[in-house]
């Protein structure tokens, strides 16, 4: 007589709909929130020109069931992923997506500086295997560093001759930019092309469109005035 071996009850890991997606804890300061917004705002311009990809900030990233049991739900201040469908997510769940973020940026503060430089960096290196990791202090631009994964360990990135960190994962550069964003003038961290052109914010795109429209109108007015000088009515053309 053949005995029947019972099938073990294997519970599948939870989905993003079953996992917490918000801890209710705000970012360290208004400056930190604005810096995250600027990174997202400008990279959205890049994302809009792609058929794939995902960017987010201050979102939970899940990579193991142990992490769930420990209720360690804090996520990166900014991350970007390439090669994935463009859709809305509640959180980033590695076992659902099939991959971890390609790029992570942490914004340093007095309360997070140590963990961002130690155990969080180790998680991105050893658990998530994030190819590129950067940190930046919005109140101290000198505290800025980048790393790339090589042989399973992070190696420091060197800045190029223009003092930029190159993200080979995104094909873009991170640059320090002194300017005004949301009425605050300071040194911001921004994305730019490898050729040195800043990725614009939504407001900058709107201003560029207005300037182009004004220039076109001025050109038409000059042309109309010239035609009138020649005795030609532009309205009859």
N, C-alpha and C positions, 0 to 999 in steps of 0.2 A: 504494500500500500504506500502510495506516494504522499509524503507529508507536505502541507502547504506552508510556505514561509510567509508570515505576514509582512506586508509592505510598510516600512516605517512612515510615520506621518511627518512629512517634510513641509514645514510652513514656509511659503515664499516670503522673501523680504518685502517690507512695506513699500508702497508707491509714494510718489510726491503728494498725492491727495490724502494720504494717511499720516504724513509726517508734519511736525510743526514747521511753519515757514516764517514766523515772526516772534522774536523774543520781547518786543516792546521796548527795547533799550535804544535810545537815540544815539547818534554819533557823538563824538567827543565835544565838538564845538560847531558853530555855524561855518567856520572856515573849513573844517573837515568835510562837512556836508557839501559845501560849494565846490571844493576840490574834486570830490567824487562826481558831482554833477557835471563839472567841466570835462573830466575824462570821458564820461558817458556821452555827453552832448556832442563832443567833437568826433568821437569814434562812431557815432550813429551815422554821420555823413559817409564814412568808409563802409559801414555795414549796408547802407542803402544801395550801394553799388555792387554788392555781392549777391549771389544766389543762396549762400549758406552763411551760418555764423550766429553767434549769440553773445551778448554782453550784458552784464548786470553788476550791481554793487550792493554791498551789505546784505547779501542773500545767503541763506544756509547752503552749505555744500556737504552732502552726505557721501561717505566713502566706505563705511563699515557698519555692521550691526552692533559692534562693541561701542562705537561712537554713539549710537542711538541709546544703548543701555546706560551709558554714562551721562546722557543728556548734554553732550558737548556740541551744541548746535551753532555756535558762532561761525560766521562765514567771512570771506575776504571782503575788504572795502571795495575792491574792483576786480573783476575777472573777465576774460574773453576766451571764447572757444570757436575754433574754425572746423569746418567739415560736418556741421550738424544742421538739422532743419531750423529755419527761422520761425519760431513760434513762442507763445507765452509759456512761462514756467512759474510754478509756485516756489520751487527750490531746485537746486541742481543735485540730482541723484545719480551717482556714477554708474550703479548697476542697471539703471534704466537707459541712460544715455550711451553707455558703452565707452566712455572716455572722461578724463578729467579736464579741467581748464588748461588751455595752452599758455596763458599768461595770467599772473596774479600780481596785484599791487596792494600793499598795505600802507595806510597813512598813519604815520607814527604820532603818538601822543605820550604825555608823561605816564599815563596809566597802562599803555599798551606797548611801549617801546621795547621793554625787555622780552616780552613774549613774542612779539613780531620778529625779533632778531634771534630767538632761540628755538623754543619748542614749536612755534607755528612754522618757522622755516624748516624745521625737521619734518613736520607733517607734510609740507608741500614737497619735500625732497624724498622722503621714505615711503609715505603712504599714498599720496596723490600723484607723485611723480610729475609735477608740473614742470614743463620744460624751461620756463623763464619766470623768475621771481624778482620783484622790485619793491623797495620801500622808499618812502619819502615823507619828510616832516613838513607840513604846510607852514609852520611857524619858524622853521630853521632849514632853509634850502640846502645848507651844507650837508645835512644828514640825508644823503641820497645815495642809494646803491642798487646794483643789479647783479643777478646771478643767472647762469645757465646750467642745465643738467648735463653732466658729462661723466660717463661711466658710473652712473647711479649716485653721484654726489655733485653738489653745487660748486661751480667755479666762478670766481668774480668776473664780471663783465668789465671790459675797458671802454671808456668813453672815446668817441671818435674825435677828430681834430676840431669839430664844432661843439665839443662838450656835450654830445648827445649819447644816449644809450640806444643802440639799434636792437629792435625786436625782430629777429629773423622769423619768428613764428607768425608775425602779422605783416612783415614787410614794411614796417613803419619805424619812426624814431620817437623817443621821448626826449623832450627838450624843456628847459626852464625858460619861461617867458614872463617878462615884466610887463604888466598891463592891467587893464580894468576888466573885471568880470563881475556882473551883478553889483555894480557900484563899489566894488572893493579893489583897490589898486595894491598889488603886491607881486611877488614872484610865484607864478603858478606853474604846475606841471601840465604840459600839453603834448598832444600828438602832432606830428608833422610827417610829410612824405620824406622819402630818402633824398629827394631833390631839394628839400628845405622849405617846402610850402606848408604853412600851418593848416591843419584840418579845421574848417570854420565851425563856429557854433551856429545854432539856428538863427540867432539874432544877427550874427555877422552875415549869414547868407541873405537874410531879409534886407539888410543895409546895402549889400552889394547889388541886389536886384533893384533897389530904389535908385542907387547911384547910376546904374546902367540905363534905367528908364529916363532919369533926368538928363543924362548925357545925350541920349537919343533924341529927346525933345529939343534940347538946345541946338543940336545939329540940324534938325528939321527947321527950326526957327531961323537959323542963319541961312539955310538954303532958300527958304521962302523969301527972306529979305533980299538976297542976291537976285532972285528971279524978278522981284518987284523993281529993283534998280534997272533991270534990263527990259522993263516994260511988259513982263510976263506975269499974268495972274496965276499963282500956284494952284488956286482952287479950280482952274479950268483945265489943268493937266490930267 
